[in-house]
Amino acid sequence: MSIQTSKPSISMYKRILGKPYHIINKVIVKGASGVLHKFDILASWRNEEVYIDFVYEVKDTDIIRFIAKKLDTNVKRYLIVTLNISEDEVKMLKDNGIEVLNIKPP
């Protein structure tokens, strides 16, 4: 698999999200298909939930996997945090209801 995930700290999660979210690491959600999908974290605040995956670099094949994961799990908010993603890939993800945070290194 071409996905590489890092292990950001809880304070990094909260800075990214900007609210006092409750953080749960390594969440598994069973999709409508029966497949178990892993998310790096689930951030919840009041009635809001954000499922987040941290990815160093997004590959073309990852785009299809992210979209399938979102559709199968039917999570309302899904966020990909990455250091490297093209504008076309961002557009494709956003068109499918997936949020993207592209963190540019200094």
C-alpha positions in Angstrom: 0.0 0.0 0.0 1.3 3.5 -0.8 -0.1 5.2 2.2 2.4 6.3 4.9 0.9 7.7 8.1 2.6 9.6 10.8 1.7 9.8 14.5 1.0 13.4 15.2 0.5 14.5 18.8 -2.8 15.3 20.4 -1.9 19.0 20.5 -1.3 18.9 16.7 -4.8 17.5 16.2 -6.3 20.2 18.3 -4.4 22.9 16.5 -5.6 21.6 13.1 -9.2 21.3 14.2 -9.3 24.6 16.1 -11.9 23.4 18.7 -11.7 21.4 21.9 -12.3 18.1 20.2 -12.2 14.8 22.1 -9.6 12.6 20.2 -9.8 8.9 19.7 -6.8 7.2 18.0 -7.0 4.3 15.5 -10.8 4.1 14.9 -12.4 1.3 12.9 -15.7 1.8 11.2 -17.6 -1.1 9.5 -18.8 0.0 6.1 -22.1 -0.9 4.4 -20.2 -3.6 2.4 -19.0 -5.2 5.7 -15.4 -4.0 5.2 -13.7 -2.7 8.2 -12.1 0.7 7.5 -9.4 2.2 9.6 -9.1 6.0 10.3 -6.1 7.5 12.1 -8.4 9.4 14.5 -11.9 10.4 15.3 -12.3 13.9 16.6 -15.6 14.7 18.2 -17.0 17.9 19.7 -20.6 18.2 20.8 -22.6 16.5 18.0 -19.9 16.9 15.4 -17.5 14.1 14.3 -14.5 14.4 12.0 -12.8 11.2 10.8 -9.2 12.0 9.9 -6.4 10.3 8.1 -2.8 11.6 8.0 -0.9 10.9 4.8 2.6 11.9 4.0 2.1 11.9 0.2 -1.1 11.1 -1.7 -0.7 8.8 -4.7 -3.2 8.5 -7.6 -4.5 5.2 -6.4 -5.1 6.6 -2.9 -7.7 9.0 -4.3 -10.0 6.0 -5.3 -9.4 4.4 -1.9 -10.4 7.6 0.0 -13.5 8.0 -2.0 -14.5 4.3 -1.6 -13.9 4.6 2.2 -16.1 7.7 2.4 -18.9 6.2 0.4 -18.8 2.8 2.2 -18.7 4.2 5.7 -21.0 7.2 5.0 -19.2 9.3 7.5 -20.4 12.9 7.3 -16.9 14.6 7.7 -13.8 13.0 6.4 -10.5 14.9 6.4 -7.2 14.0 4.8 -4.2 15.8 6.2 -1.1 15.6 3.9 2.1 17.3 3.0 1.9 16.5 -0.7 -1.2 16.5 -3.0 -1.9 18.0 -6.4 -4.6 20.6 -7.0 -6.4 18.1 -9.3 -6.4 15.5 -6.5 -7.7 18.0 -4.0 -10.6 18.9 -6.4 -11.5 15.3 -7.0 -11.6 14.6 -3.2 -13.6 17.8 -2.5 -16.1 16.9 -5.3 -16.7 13.7 -3.4 -17.3 15.3 0.0 -13.8 14.8 1.4 -12.0 17.7 3.1 -8.3 18.2 2.5 -5.7 20.0 4.6 -2.5 20.4 2.6 0.3 21.4 5.0 3.1 23.0 3.1 6.5 22.5 4.7 8.4 25.7 5.4 
